[in-house]
Structures are given as C-alpha cells and as structure tokens.
Amino acid sequence: MNNSVLIAHTKDRVGVTSELTSLIADGGCNIEHLDHFLDHESYQFFIRIVFDPSNEVHDAIHRYFNAHPDMHYELHLPNQRQKMAIFVSKMDHAMMELILRVRAGEIPVEISMVISNHDTHRDLVEQFGIRFHHVPFNKEIKARAEQQMIDLLDGQADFIVLARYMQILSPEFIERYKFKIINIHHSFLPAFIGAKPYAQAYDRGVKLIGATAHYVTSELDGGPIIQQDVLRVNHRYTKDELVVVGRHVENRVLADAVMWHANHKVLVHGNKTIVLGV
Ligand SMILES: Nc1nc2c(c(=O)[nH]1)N[C@@H](CN(C=O)c1ccc(C(=O)N[C@@H](CCC(=O)O)C(=O)O)cc1)CN2
C-alpha cells in the first residue's frame, strides 16, 4: 500500500471527521478512502482514513492527537510491511493459503517465520525460503516452550496467525501479544467451541458448517470475531467429508481476516471488532 492510514477512536462529538479531514486537506493531500462508525451504545466514534502520504500532514496529525489525549490513534505510513509469524500443527491448508497469498502479493506482509509443534512441514515451508522452527509443546513443557517461542518472535513478528495450531496458549503469552494473535477456529462460533468441532457438527446433524477467525484471548475460542462464513452441507456428508469441504471455508475466512488486519482495517471494541473499509 502506497498510502498512509490513520485509524482513530474517541468519544463521539460533532466535528471529529471535519477536523481530521481538514488536517489532511490543509496539507494538500488527497483522501483515497474514508470509513467511520458510531457505536450508539458506548457513543464511541471510530474512523479510518487512507490518504496520500506527506511528512507535513503526518506531523500535523501527531500534533493534533497530542493536543487531544482523550482520543486514541494509530498512524501507519506507506510500505511498512508487518512481519507475520505463522503457527501450525499437523493440518497445513491454512498455512499454505497464507503463504501462497503472500507470495502472490495479495496480503501485504512479510512471513518472518513458521513455528510448529511438529517437524512435519519443515521441507514444505523452507522450500519457500521461510524460516521454520520446531518447538515441541505440551502441558508439561508449556512454559519453556512459550519462552522459546517468545525468544524467536521478539523483534521478528508484529503479529501471529494460528493456522490450525492446536496447542492452547497461556494467558501470559496472549497478554504479551494482545490482539496480535489471530486464530482460525473450524466452526461457526459460538457453536462447537473447543476440540473436534467437525465431529461435534456431524453428531448434531447440522445443515451448515462454518469457520471463524478471531483474536485470541485467554477464553478459548472466545476472542473478538474478525470474520466468519458458512457452507451448506446435508445428511450425505460423512465426518471426513465435512473436514475436507470445511478447509475451503477456513482458508477463505482466515485470508480475509489476515488481509484486513494487515491493512489496519480491524479495530477491537470490547469483545467485538469493527472492520472499516470493507
Ligand atoms: N489461549 C488460546 N489458545 C488457543 C486458542 C484460543 O482460542 N485460545 N485456539 C486454539 C485452536 N483451537 C481452536 O481453534 C483449539 C485447539 C485445541 C483445543 C483442545 O485441544 N481443547 C481441549 C483442551 C486442551 C487443553 O486444555 O490444553 C478440549 O477442549 O478438550 C481446542 C481449541 C489454539 N490455541
């Protein structure tokens, strides 16, 4: 992306949009895109502005928000590709979807590493020139394994994607990367939380299966939802066939969520997200 992106949220009041767009216009910059949302329960106002970059405007924006400490903002400059770390276990479809979309230039990030609790996908990952780290993980060695992952991640990852990574991360680990860990859960949450959601769906006789991408919190599968989708099925599908067709909806949902996160479109508000610019 060759533009600057300003995202901000504040208690609602008349004139916020005008003040911010005037800052940009006064600096002679064109606005490519603007999206905003007013939450009528909290009266919080959210805005995302995409504009032609200018150091003068960037400085004016920093001065404005320094003068308005009650307002929260992020200013993302052009060509600042975020570093994404992918965590994977045995199922490789979601990881491969991201690798191929990044390789195709669809998702504007750099994949800085893949971390897995299995060594299975080393050759597959390294053939794309991506660093692969095998970090064994189980309840007994969880603390040591997470410290090993932190040592690998610090300074090398702006956010993490759990691409069907099947180990439960500790609250301490999650707090360190608050709202920087995206997980793809293979059900239409809040249905079928926890392990083996396709088996749960099969046993329930559902007519729709789904996938949910969410930020990871200490509440298992309970974090703010970023994207979801569903696929129609029927009584003829076996449990294994649900798993196979489900991969496609998982891939589509995860790619949307990662693309939006990478383009600074997702804002967290309570335990929900606001996705601007889609
Ligand atoms: N802290 C979190 N860690 C992880 C999450 C999460 O939401 N919060 N998501 C999982 C991936 N996942 C679903 O998408 C998932 C993986 C594994 C299990 C599971 O085995 N659950 C067992 C209990 C395991 C345990 O307590 O260690 C069960 O429910 O019986 C559930 C969901 C990745 N990490």
The ligand as a MOL file (V3000), in Angstrom:
LIG
                    3D

  0  0  0     0  0            999 V3000
M  V30 BEGIN CTAB
M  V30 COUNTS 34 36 0 0 0
M  V30 BEGIN ATOM
M  V30 1 N -5.4540 -19.3930 24.6020 0
M  V30 2 C -5.8770 -19.8850 23.4190 0
M  V30 3 N -5.0840 -20.7250 22.7400 0
M  V30 4 C -5.5140 -21.2350 21.5540 0
M  V30 5 C -6.8030 -20.9220 21.0610 0
M  V30 6 C -7.6030 -19.9940 21.8000 0
M  V30 7 O -8.7240 -19.6280 21.3820 0
M  V30 8 N -7.1110 -19.5070 22.9710 0
M  V30 9 N -7.2690 -21.5440 19.9020 0
M  V30 10 C -6.6000 -22.8130 19.6180 0
M  V30 11 C -7.0370 -23.5440 18.3940 0
M  V30 12 N -8.2550 -24.2580 18.7160 0
M  V30 13 C -9.4060 -23.8650 18.0800 0
M  V30 14 O -9.3580 -23.1240 17.1120 0
M  V30 15 C -8.2700 -25.3210 19.6700 0
M  V30 16 C -7.1990 -26.1930 19.7410 0
M  V30 17 C -7.2030 -27.2450 20.6620 0
M  V30 18 C -8.2820 -27.4160 21.5250 0
M  V30 19 C -8.2350 -28.5360 22.5050 0
M  V30 20 O -7.4970 -29.4800 22.3750 0
M  V30 21 N -9.0200 -28.4120 23.5440 0
M  V30 22 C -9.0660 -29.4790 24.5780 0
M  V30 23 C -8.3500 -28.9910 25.8550 0
M  V30 24 C -6.8610 -28.8140 25.5830 0
M  V30 25 C -6.1820 -28.1160 26.7600 0
M  V30 26 O -6.8630 -27.6980 27.7140 0
M  V30 27 O -4.9470 -27.9780 26.6790 0
M  V30 28 C -10.5400 -29.6710 24.9010 0
M  V30 29 O -11.3340 -28.7250 24.5930 0
M  V30 30 O -10.8430 -30.7350 25.4280 0
M  V30 31 C -9.3580 -26.5250 21.4600 0
M  V30 32 C -9.3650 -25.4860 20.5240 0
M  V30 33 C -5.1040 -22.5970 19.5850 0
M  V30 34 N -4.6960 -22.0630 20.8630 0
M  V30 END ATOM
M  V30 BEGIN BOND
M  V30 1 1 1 2
M  V30 2 2 2 3
M  V30 3 1 2 8
M  V30 4 1 3 4
M  V30 5 2 4 5
M  V30 6 1 4 34
M  V30 7 1 5 6
M  V30 8 1 5 9
M  V30 9 2 6 7
M  V30 10 1 6 8
M  V30 11 1 9 10
M  V30 12 1 10 11
M  V30 13 1 10 33
M  V30 14 1 11 12
M  V30 15 1 12 13
M  V30 16 1 12 15
M  V30 17 2 13 14
M  V30 18 1 15 16
M  V30 19 2 15 32
M  V30 20 2 16 17
M  V30 21 1 17 18
M  V30 22 1 18 19
M  V30 23 2 18 31
M  V30 24 2 19 20
M  V30 25 1 19 21
M  V30 26 1 21 22
M  V30 27 1 22 23
M  V30 28 1 22 28
M  V30 29 1 23 24
M  V30 30 1 24 25
M  V30 31 2 25 26
M  V30 32 1 25 27
M  V30 33 2 28 29
M  V30 34 1 28 30
M  V30 35 1 31 32
M  V30 36 1 33 34
M  V30 END BOND
M  V30 END CTAB
M  END
